[in-house]
Amino acid sequence: MASNKKYWKSIEELNPESTVVESLKQNEFAQPIPTDQFLGDKAVLENSSTTRRDFLKYVGFSTAAASLAACEGPVIKSIPYVVAPDEIVPGVANYYATTISDGFDFASVLVKTREGRPIKIERNDLGGEIGGVNARVHASVLSMYDKNRLMGPQVNGQDATWDDLDAAVSSGLTALNGAEVILLTQSFASPSTAALVKAFTSKFQNVKHVTYDMVSASEALDAFQEVYGMRALADYDFSKASTIVSIGADFLGDWQGGGFEAGYAKSRIPKDGRMSRHIQFEANMSLSGANADKRVPASPAQQAAVLGYITGAKALADVPEAIRPAAEQAKRQLEKAGSKGVLVCGLPCPMAQKKVLNYNTSLGSEVMDATRPNMKFSGSTTKVQSVIDGVKNGSIKGLITAGVNPLYAFPDSAFTEAYKNLEFTLAFAMRADETAAAAKFVATTPHYLETWGDVEAKKGMFSLVQPTIRPLFNTRQFQDCMLAWTGSTQSYYDYLKAFWQNNILSGASWSKALHDGVFSSNYTADYGSLPETGTPARHFDTGDAMALCLYTKTGLGDGRQANNPWLQELPDP
């Protein structure tokens, strides 16, 4: 719609006879444009010998030159293969089946590569029972290109060769003959690595192997060991569940290694008008609580009371009045579901974990699988505490670490000073973390996409680790070091292949297993003697005091990929 409003610019417009206003109406510009300064005056133009055609040539050339100058970029020379590899076709991606097993995340994956460079991590459909591909697994490909990675071994803070490091380690361990040395490692869940560690500790009998999980599941491991006689965690197939009651267990997050979301999603698809019922008792809001049909906020002490009531160890009167109806409903629905029901618990208490195992067994739960358990973790809080005490009191003289960062993760600050006073310290590390920076010797390890290996993430289900690219730096695997320091001239690849052919494959094809990435076998691996299950029972405060509940962030896990930009940008769900 047109507007009839008139706007005036100066008081002169109020005078209809103003010469200034009349002049502005007739001229587009208030002041004359100085055309003579850039076009020349009339006399100069008339005497010029430049034709119109030449003028247009000059204008066209100057325009093209300006455009080319603006588009200049760095010259990148493409060097072709002298002898092109048969498996690499420019523009066509290759896929390799491998396994991530960094001590916290375990999953069978497919790695997409272009021209020999890994660019994307995907789920291996053939290895569906071996973990889930979460955000950290997807982002792990970027960690391989981290510019802060160590590029070679170090001796006393100085760059060295592997021969120098081998000689220093050999002389250091020989000098400590008779003194206690601890080999502190992550949970490898690797049959071949367990055999190598056993050979190493047999040669150096003063070395003792201790497993440390930076996010501990020791209480659940102790409970399973006491009930079933092996150090593992019960596995769960939530696709078979009709009723799920979780007490402080974020099984859609990182609880006991994660990987349960696929089965849970299947049980939540309505069939004949029915789907699984999920009740969640928890303190912090979690992914599991956000997806539950009924979420009941409860402190750890209240969760322990609910667990006691459901398993029959406590009366309903012991449950706080505010959550009694929810506890009664959960118990009633579990009993009604029978073998289709399951109870899971995340309380860090061995007695609570034993109650859950025994209760699911009494239900005859089809959801819980104790015959083919989860083998991802094996750390013992009791043994790790003995290492901390031994380093502090001086009874331990040397410490070798692999896949762990105790100077950052241990809760005792006095351990840091005691570590610096040890006679022998060796750190296997990919980056200069707190432990590697303080160690006398550093063995630089490759990224998992550059290594060989094997994993038994679930009992009887084995997977292979294979390199998808040549090592970017002067690195060497932990297993290759074990072979070298035990006097073997064999490479870890040859050792691994022979180990599988002699123990796991039972005549099956090595190439087929390597192609698929997974293999099912009845082979029973030897992971060493079982630790003592002396983890003390935990008593939760039942008063009105504030309770601190710690949890792992979905993007960071145990923190080993904390400097990964993709994970730093990931919002916490």
C-alpha positions in Angstrom: 0.0 0.0 0.0 1.4 3.4 -1.0 2.2 5.9 1.6 1.3 9.6 1.3 3.9 10.7 3.9 6.4 13.3 2.8 9.8 13.6 4.4 11.9 16.9 4.4 15.6 17.1 4.7 16.2 20.7 5.7 14.4 23.9 6.8 15.0 25.3 3.3 12.2 23.0 1.9 9.7 25.1 3.9 10.4 28.0 1.6 8.7 27.2 -1.8 10.8 29.9 -3.6 14.2 28.7 -2.3 16.9 28.6 -5.1 18.8 25.9 -3.1 15.8 23.5 -3.2 15.3 24.1 -6.9 18.9 23.5 -7.7 18.8 20.1 -5.8 15.8 19.0 -7.7 17.5 19.6 -11.1 20.9 18.0 -10.2 21.5 14.4 -9.1 24.6 15.3 -7.2 25.0 18.2 -4.8 28.5 18.9 -6.1 29.8 18.5 -9.7 31.7 15.2 -10.4 35.4 15.9 -11.2 35.4 13.9 -14.4 38.3 15.8 -15.9 40.6 14.3 -13.2 40.2 10.7 -14.3 39.0 11.1 -18.0 41.1 14.1 -19.0 39.8 17.3 -20.5 38.3 17.7 -23.9 41.5 18.8 -25.6 43.5 15.8 -24.3 40.8 13.3 -25.5 40.6 14.9 -29.0 44.4 14.7 -29.4 44.7 11.0 -28.2 45.8 8.4 -30.7 44.2 5.5 -28.8 41.3 4.0 -30.7 38.1 2.7 -29.2 39.2 -0.9 -30.0 42.6 -0.4 -28.3 40.9 1.1 -25.3 38.6 -2.0 -24.9 41.7 -4.3 -25.3 43.4 -2.5 -22.4 40.3 -2.7 -20.2 39.9 -6.4 -21.0 43.5 -7.2 -20.2 43.6 -5.3 -17.0 40.4 -7.0 -15.8 41.7 -10.5 -16.7 45.0 -9.8 -14.9 43.3 -8.6 -11.8 41.1 -11.7 -11.8 44.1 -14.0 -12.2 46.0 -12.3 -9.4 43.0 -12.6 -7.1 42.7 -16.4 -7.8 46.3 -17.4 -7.3 46.9 -20.2 -4.8 49.6 -22.5 -3.6 51.0 -24.9 -6.2 50.4 -28.6 -5.2 52.3 -31.1 -7.2 50.7 -34.5 -7.6 53.3 -37.3 -7.7 52.0 -40.5 -9.3 52.9 -44.0 -8.1 56.0 -45.5 -9.6 54.4 -48.9 -9.0 50.8 -48.5 -8.2 49.4 -50.9 -5.5 46.8 -53.3 -6.8 44.4 -52.6 -3.9 44.4 -48.8 -4.3 42.3 -47.2 -7.0 42.1 -43.3 -6.9 38.6 -42.3 -5.9 37.5 -45.8 -4.8 37.3 -46.4 -1.1 38.6 -49.6 0.6 37.3 -51.0 3.8 39.1 -53.0 6.5 37.6 -54.9 9.4 39.4 -54.2 12.7 38.7 -53.7 16.4 39.1 -50.8 18.8 40.2 -51.9 22.3 41.7 -48.9 24.0 40.9 -50.1 27.6 37.5 -48.3 27.7 35.9 -48.7 24.3 35.7 -52.1 22.6 34.0 -52.6 19.2 34.3 -54.4 16.0 34.5 -51.7 13.2 34.9 -51.2 9.5 37.5 -48.5 8.5 36.9 -46.6 5.3 40.1 -45.6 3.6 40.9 -43.5 0.5 44.4 -43.7 -1.1 45.7 -45.5 1.9 44.4 -43.0 4.5 41.6 -43.9 7.1 38.8 -41.3 6.9 35.8 -42.9 8.6 34.8 -45.5 11.2 31.7 -47.6 10.8 30.1 -50.5 12.5 31.1 -54.0 11.4 27.7 -55.8 11.0 29.5 -59.2 11.3 30.7 -58.3 14.8 27.4 -57.2 16.3 28.0 -58.9 19.6 31.3 -57.0 20.2 30.4 -53.6 21.5 28.7 -50.6 19.9 30.1 -47.8 17.8 29.6 -44.7 19.8 30.8 -41.1 19.3 34.2 -41.8 20.8 34.8 -44.7 18.4 33.7 -42.6 15.4 36.0 -39.8 16.5 39.0 -42.0 17.1 40.1 -41.8 13.5 40.9 -38.1 14.1 43.1 -39.0 17.0 45.5 -40.8 14.6 46.3 -37.5 12.9 46.9 -35.7 16.2 50.0 -33.4 15.8 50.7 -33.8 19.6 51.6 -37.5 19.2 55.0 -38.6 20.3 57.2 -39.3 17.2 59.8 -41.7 18.7 61.2 -43.3 21.8 62.8 -41.3 24.6 65.5 -42.0 27.1 65.8 -39.6 30.1 63.8 -37.0 28.3 65.8 -37.0 25.1 64.9 -38.5 21.7 66.6 -41.9 21.2 66.6 -44.9 18.9 64.8 -48.2 19.6 68.2 -49.8 20.0 69.1 -47.3 22.7 65.7 -47.9 24.5 66.1 -51.7 24.3 69.5 -51.5 25.8 68.4 -49.1 28.6 65.4 -51.3 29.5 67.4 -54.5 29.5 70.1 -53.1 31.7 67.5 -51.4 34.0 65.5 -54.6 34.5 68.7 -56.6 35.1 70.0 -54.1 37.7 66.7 -54.5 39.6 66.9 -58.3 39.7 65.3 -59.3 42.9 63.5 -56.0 43.5 59.8 -55.8 42.8 58.7 -54.2 39.5 55.1 -53.8 38.5 53.8 -54.0 34.9 50.6 -51.9 35.1 48.4 -52.2 32.0 45.0 -51.5 30.7 42.5 -54.4 30.2 43.7 -55.7 26.8 41.2 -58.6 26.7 43.7 -60.1 24.2 44.6 -63.8 24.3 47.9 -63.4 22.4 48.9 -60.4 24.5 48.2 -62.4 27.7 50.5 -65.1 26.5 53.3 -62.5 25.7 52.9 -60.9 29.2 53.2 -64.4 30.7 56.4 -65.0 28.8 57.8 -61.6 29.8 57.1 -62.1 33.6 58.5 -65.6 33.3 61.8 -64.2 32.1 61.9 -61.3 34.5 60.4 -63.1 37.6 60.6 -59.9 39.7 58.0 -58.3 37.4 54.3 -58.7 38.4 51.4 -57.9 36.1 48.5 -55.8 37.4 45.5 -54.6 35.3 44.0 -51.2 35.9 40.8 -49.8 34.5 40.7 -46.1 34.8 36.9 -46.3 35.1 36.7 -49.2 37.4 34.1 -52.0 37.3 35.9 -53.9 40.0 32.9 -54.4 42.3 30.8 -56.0 39.5 33.9 -58.1 38.5 34.4 -59.3 42.0 30.7 -60.3 42.4 30.7 -62.3 39.1 34.0 -64.0 40.1 32.6 -65.1 43.4 29.3 -66.4 41.9 30.6 -67.9 38.6 34.3 -68.5 39.2 35.7 -66.3 36.4 36.6 -62.6 36.1 34.1 -61.2 33.7 30.8 -59.3 33.6 27.4 -60.7 32.8 26.2 -59.9 29.3 22.6 -58.7 28.6 20.4 -58.9 25.5 17.7 -56.4 26.1 15.9 -57.4 22.9 14.5 -60.4 24.9 13.2 -58.2 27.8 9.6 -57.4 28.5 10.4 -55.6 31.8 13.6 -53.8 32.6 14.3 -52.4 36.1 17.5 -50.4 36.3 18.9 -49.2 39.6 21.6 -46.6 38.9 22.8 -48.4 35.7 23.0 -46.2 32.6 23.1 -49.1 30.2 22.4 -46.9 27.2 25.6 -45.0 28.2 28.9 -46.4 29.3 27.7 -48.9 32.0 29.9 -52.0 31.9 31.3 -51.0 28.5 28.1 -50.1 26.8 26.9 -51.6 23.5 23.4 -52.5 24.8 21.5 -49.8 22.9 20.8 -52.0 19.8 19.0 -54.7 21.8 17.1 -52.2 23.9 15.9 -50.4 20.7 14.5 -53.7 19.4 12.5 -54.3 22.6 11.0 -50.9 22.4 9.3 -51.5 19.0 5.7 -52.3 19.6 4.6 -55.9 18.6 1.0 -56.8 18.8 0.4 -53.7 20.9 3.1 -54.5 23.4 6.7 -53.4 24.0 9.1 -53.6 26.9 8.4 -51.7 30.2 11.4 -49.8 31.6 11.6 -48.4 35.1 14.7 -46.4 36.1 15.9 -45.5 39.6 18.8 -43.0 39.4 20.3 -39.9 40.9 21.7 -38.1 37.8 19.7 -37.7 34.6 21.1 -40.3 32.1 20.4 -41.5 28.6 18.7 -44.6 30.1 16.6 -42.4 32.5 15.6 -40.1 29.6 14.3 -43.1 27.6 12.5 -44.9 30.5 8.8 -45.2 30.8 9.1 -44.2 34.5 12.1 -42.4 36.0 12.3 -42.2 39.8 14.9 -39.8 41.2 16.7 -41.5 44.1 20.0 -41.0 46.0 22.5 -43.9 46.2 21.2 -44.8 49.7 17.6 -44.9 48.4 18.7 -47.0 45.4 20.3 -49.5 47.8 17.0 -49.7 49.8 15.0 -50.3 46.6 17.4 -53.0 45.5 17.2 -54.7 48.9 13.4 -54.7 48.7 13.2 -56.1 45.2 15.7 -58.9 45.9 14.0 -59.7 49.3 16.8 -58.6 51.5 14.9 -55.7 53.0 11.3 -54.9 53.9 9.1 -52.2 52.2 9.3 -50.1 55.3 13.1 -49.7 54.7 12.3 -47.9 51.4 11.7 -44.1 51.7 8.0 -43.4 51.7 8.1 -41.1 48.6 9.4 -43.9 46.3 7.6 -46.9 47.9 4.8 -47.0 45.2 7.4 -47.1 42.4 9.4 -49.8 44.2 6.3 -51.9 44.7 5.3 -51.5 41.1 8.8 -52.5 39.9 8.9 -55.6 42.0 5.4 -56.7 41.0 6.1 -56.2 37.3 9.5 -58.1 37.5 7.8 -61.1 39.1 5.0 -61.0 36.5 7.5 -60.9 33.6 9.4 -63.9 34.9 12.1 -65.1 32.5 11.4 -62.0 30.4 12.3 -59.6 33.2 15.8 -58.3 34.2 17.3 -56.3 37.0 20.5 -54.3 36.4 22.4 -52.2 38.9 25.2 -49.6 38.8 25.9 -49.3 42.5 29.7 -49.6 43.2 29.2 -52.3 45.8 30.0 -56.0 45.4 27.2 -57.1 47.7 24.7 -55.2 45.6 26.1 -56.7 42.4 25.8 -60.2 43.8 22.2 -59.6 44.8 21.4 -58.7 41.1 23.2 -61.8 39.7 21.4 -64.1 42.1 18.0 -62.4 41.6 18.2 -62.7 37.8 19.2 -66.3 38.2 16.2 -67.0 40.4 14.0 -65.4 37.8 15.5 -67.6 35.1 16.1 -64.4 33.1 16.7 -65.0 29.4 18.1 -61.4 29.2 21.2 -62.1 31.3 23.9 -64.3 29.9 26.4 -65.7 32.3 27.7 -68.5 30.1 29.2 -66.1 27.5 30.0 -63.1 29.6 31.6 -59.8 28.8 35.4 -60.0 28.9 36.2 -56.4 28.3 37.4 -55.5 31.8 39.5 -57.3 34.4 40.9 -54.7 36.8 41.0 -55.2 40.5 40.8 -52.3 43.0 42.5 -54.3 45.7 45.6 -55.0 43.5 45.8 -51.5 42.2 45.6 -50.1 45.8 48.5 -52.4 46.7 50.5 -50.9 43.8 49.8 -47.3 45.1 50.9 -48.3 48.6 54.0 -50.1 47.4 55.2 -47.2 45.3 54.6 -44.8 48.2 56.3 -46.9 50.9 59.3 -47.8 48.6 58.7 -51.6 48.5 58.2 -51.3 44.7 61.3 -50.2 42.9 60.1 -50.0 39.3 56.9 -49.3 37.4 56.1 -50.1 33.7 52.8 -48.6 32.4 51.0 -49.4 29.2 47.7 -47.9 28.1 47.1 -46.1 31.5 48.0 -42.8 33.0 48.3 -43.3 36.8 49.8 -39.9 37.6 46.6 -38.4 36.3 44.0 -41.0 37.2 45.2 -42.2 40.7 43.4 -40.3 43.5 46.5 -40.0 45.7 48.6 -37.0 45.0 51.5 -38.4 47.1 51.9 -41.1 44.4 53.2 -38.5 41.9 56.2 -37.6 44.1 56.9 -41.2 44.9 56.8 -42.2 41.2 59.5 -39.7 40.5 61.8 -41.4 43.1 61.5 -44.9 41.6 64.7 -46.4 40.2 63.0 -47.6 37.0 60.1 -46.0 35.2 59.0 -46.9 31.7 55.8 -45.6 30.0 54.2 -46.9 26.9 52.4 -43.9 25.5 51.1 -42.3 22.4 51.2 -38.8 23.8 53.3 -37.0 26.4 50.7 -37.4 29.1 51.5 -36.8 32.8 53.0 -40.3 33.3 55.1 -40.2 30.1 56.4 -36.7 30.9 57.7 -38.0 34.3 59.0 -41.4 33.2 62.7 -42.1 32.6 62.0 -44.1 29.5 59.2 -43.7 27.0 58.2 -46.3 24.4 56.1 -44.6 21.8 53.1 -46.6 20.8 51.1 -46.4 17.5 47.5 -45.7 17.1 45.2 -48.7 17.0 44.6 -48.1 13.3 48.3 -48.8 12.7 48.6 -52.0 14.7 48.0 -55.8 14.8 46.2 -57.5 17.6 43.3 -59.6 18.8 40.5 -59.2 21.3 38.0 -61.4 23.2 35.4 -58.9 24.1 32.8 -61.7 24.8 33.5 -65.2 25.8 34.2 -67.3 22.7 33.8 -64.4 20.3 37.3 -63.3 19.0 38.1 -60.4 16.8 41.2 -59.2 15.0 43.0 -55.9 14.9 44.8 -55.1 11.6 46.5 -51.9 10.4 44.8 -49.7 7.9 47.8 -47.5 7.3 51.6 -47.6 7.8 52.7 -46.1 11.1 53.0 -42.4 10.7 55.9 -42.1 13.2 58.7 -44.1 14.7 56.5 -46.2 16.9 56.5 -49.8 18.1 53.7 -51.9 19.6 53.7 -53.0 23.2 53.6 -56.6 22.0 56.6 -56.1 19.7 58.5 -54.8 22.7 57.5 -57.8 24.8 58.9 -60.1 22.0 62.1 -58.1 21.7 62.8 -58.0 25.5 62.2 -61.7 25.8 64.8 -62.4 23.2 62.5 -63.3 20.3 63.3 -62.2 16.8 59.7 -62.8 15.6 57.4 -59.9 14.7 54.1 -59.6 16.5 52.3 -60.2 13.2 54.0 -63.6 12.7 53.4 -64.4 16.4 49.7 -63.4 16.2 49.1 -65.4 13.0 50.8 -68.5 14.5 48.9 -68.1 17.8 45.6 -68.0 16.0 46.4 -71.0 13.7 47.5 -73.1 16.6 44.8 -72.2 19.2 41.8 -70.3 17.9 41.1 -71.1 14.2 41.1 -74.9 14.5 41.9 -75.3 10.8 39.7 -72.4 9.6 41.1 -69.8 7.2 43.2 -67.0 8.6 42.5 -64.8 5.6 38.7 -65.3 6.1 38.9 -64.4 9.8 41.0 -61.3 8.9 38.5 -60.3 6.2 35.5 -60.7 8.5 37.2 -59.3 11.5 35.5 -61.8 13.9 35.6 -65.5 14.6 33.7 -67.7 17.0 35.7 -70.4 18.8 35.6 -72.6 21.9 39.2 -71.8 22.8 39.7 -70.9 26.4 42.3 -68.2 26.8 44.6 -68.0 29.8 44.5 -64.6 31.4 46.4 -65.5 34.5 45.4 -66.3 38.1 42.3 -64.7 39.5 42.8 -61.8 42.0 41.5 -61.9 45.5 38.0 -60.5 45.8 38.5 -58.5 48.9 36.7 -55.4 47.8 35.0 -54.1 51.0 31.2 -53.6 51.0 30.1 -50.0 50.6 27.7 -48.4 53.0 25.7 -45.5 51.6 24.8 -42.6 53.8 21.1 -42.6 54.6 21.0 -39.2 56.1 20.0 -35.9 54.6 23.6 -35.0 53.5 24.3 -34.2 49.9 25.5 -37.2 47.9 28.2 -36.9 45.1 27.4 -39.1 42.1 30.2 -39.2 39.4 29.5 -40.3 35.8 31.4 -40.5 32.6 30.6 -37.9 30.0 29.4 -39.5 26.7 31.8 -37.5 24.6 35.0 -38.1 26.7 34.6 -41.5 28.4 37.6 -42.1 30.5 39.4 -39.0 29.1 42.0 -40.6 26.8 40.6 -38.7 23.8 40.0 -35.4 25.7 42.0 -33.4 23.1 39.9 -34.7 20.2 38.2 -31.6 18.6 35.2 -33.6 17.4 34.5 -34.8 20.9 35.1 -31.4 22.4 32.4 -30.0 20.1 29.9 -32.8 20.9 27.2 -31.6 23.3 26.6 -33.7 26.4 23.2 -35.5 25.8 
